[in-house]
């Protein structure tokens, strides 16, 4: 985004992120076409998992788009994309269980999830301001603005770092539930669910790597301004 000592690293991470996103799409496309052993749609799996974890009051809703699935901690809803909600595939089953994993985290007040929620609003405001501070610092030669922008990007890095255990834990809960209830059926079904969730996890790792590369780059620019 800004030329600095780590610009090449940013480009490398960007290319890697695009490759990981393509891998996720390819993996889900494959397992999104394989029927799961119980012929349960993503909505069926989510409803069953919610009910069996004392979350019967949380609705499961369909939302437009592809892989736009998410749990809304404000409205307390599990939102499944069109390729998950009504599809009885291995991929849909895995994604739906993952989103319910977030609902369970919310129920037990997982510290990392709570922290991420508290960081979201101020971080969005800060990230809208950070590029302006960096540009002003560069063109006006005011190192203080550069350092303030670097600090805001540091918070973004922290947000991505906190996100990792939240996402990994949701996938762990999903896989454990599917295996314990025999929904994945073991064998191909179990391997497929794991493959989909692993591919999704890699996108969050890539997000953290990009945030780290950007932070190091901006830190380098700020340091050079002091010389």
N, C-alpha and C positions, 0 to 999 in steps of 0.2 A: 504493500500500500504506500509506503514512503521508502525512498531509496536509502539504504543504510548498510552496515556491515553484514547483516544477515538476510539481505534481499534474496540471495541465491537459495538459502535454506528455506525461505518462505515459498519460493517457486517449486522447490523439490517437494515440500510438504503438500502444496496445492495439487500437484500432479498426483501424488500418492493418494490424497483425499478423493480425487476424482476416480481413481482406479478402485478405491474401496467402495465408493458409492455405486460404481458399475457392478462390482462384485456382489453387493447387497441386492441390487435389482435383479441380477442374474440368478442368485441363490433363491430369492423369493419367487421369482418367476418359475423356477424349476419345482420347488416344493409347494407352490400355490396351485399346481396342477395335479398333485398327488393326493388322492382322497385319504383322509385319516381313517384308522381302523373302526372308529365308532360312527363315522359319517355325521359328526357333529359340526355345525357351522361355528364360526368364530363367536357369534352372539350366544350360541348354546353353551360353549365352553366358558365364556365370561360369566354368564348367568349362573351356571352351576358352581363355579369357583367362588363367586361372590357370596352366593347363598350358603355354601358350606363353610365360609369364613366369617359368618355373622354380618354380612354386608348386603343383606337382602333389600335394603332401602336405596341402594345405589342403582340407578338405571343404566342400561346399556343402550347407547344410541348410535345410529349410523350417521357418518359425516362424509361429505363428498371428497374425492381425491383418491390417490394411491399412496399407501403407506403414510397416511396422515393420522394414524392412530395415536391417541394420547389419553391420559387420565387427567381430568380437570379437578384439582384439589379445592378450587373455590366453589364451583357448582356441584362438586361431588358426583361426577358422571364419568363413565367409561365410554369413550368415543372411538368407534371402529370405522375404518375406511370401507369403501364399497367392495374392495377386493378381500376383505376379512369378514365383515359383518354376516353376510349370508352365504359364505362359501365353506363347504365341508372339507377343507384341505388341511394337510399337515402344517403348511405355512401359516394359514389363518389361525389354526389352533394355538400355535406357538406365540404369535403376536398378541392374540387376545389374552392369553394367560399372562404374558409379560405386563400388559397394561393393568390387569387386575392385581399383579404383584405390586404396582405402585399404590393401588387403593389400599392394600393391606399395610404397606409401609405407612400410609397416612393414618390408618387406624391405630397402629402401635406407636405413632409419633417417632418414626425413625429420625435420629438427630440430623443426619446428612440431608434428608428430604426437607426437614423443617428449616435448616439453614439455607438451603437452595431457594426455598420459597421466600424467605426473608430478604435474600439478596436480589431477587429478580427485578423488582420495580426500581430501586435505586441504581442497579446496574444498567438497566435500559436507558435511564436518564443520563447516566455517566458516559455510556458509550456513544450517545448522540452528541455529547459535548466534547469528548476526547479528540476526534479528528479536527474540530475547529481550533482547539487549544494547540494541537501539534502544528497545524498550518500557520497559525498566528505566531507561534514561537519560532518557526523556521524563517518566515518572511520578515518578522520584526526583530529577529535576533534576540529574543527574550528567553533565556534558558529556563527561567522559572515556569513558564507556560509549558515548555517541553517536559519538564519533570512532573508537572501536574498531570499532563496527558499520559505520561508513562505510568504514573500511580493508578490512574483510572483503568489502563489496560492491564495492570497488575491485578486489579479486582476481577477483571474478566477472566484472567488466567485462573484465579482462585475459584471462580464459579465453575469453570470447566473441570477443575480438579475435584470439586465436591460432587459434580455430576457423575463421575466415574463409579464410585461405590454405590450410588443410588441405582444406576442402570444395571450394574453387575448383579446387585442383590435382587432386583426385580426379575432378572433372567434366571437366577438361581431358584427363586421361589417358584417361578413358572415351570421349570424343568422338574423340580422335586414334586410338584403337585401332579403334573401330567404322568410322571412315572408311578407315583404312589396310587393314583386312581386308575392306572392302566389305560389311560386315554391315548397315549402315544403308541401303545401296543409293542413297545420295544423294537428291536431290529431296525428296519428301514424308517419307520415312523419316528422312533426315538432319535435316530441319527439326523433325520431331517429337521426335527424341531431344534436340536442342538445347533445344526448348521445355520439355520435362519437367525437364531439368537446370537450366535457368535459373530456372524457377519454384521448384525446390527450393532453389537458392542464395539466392533472395529471402527465404526463411524464416529463414536464418541471418543475413542482414543485419538483418531485423526483430528477431531475438533480441538482436543487438548493440545496436540502437537502444533497445530496452526496457531493457537493462542500463545503458546510458549515461544514460537518463532517470531511472532509479531511483537511480543513483549521484549524479547532480546534485541530485536532490530531497533525498536523505539528507544530502548535503554542505551544502545550504542550511539544513536543520534543525539540523545540528551548529553551523554558523556562528552562527545566530540564538540558540542556547543560550549562546554566549559573550558576547553583547551585554548 
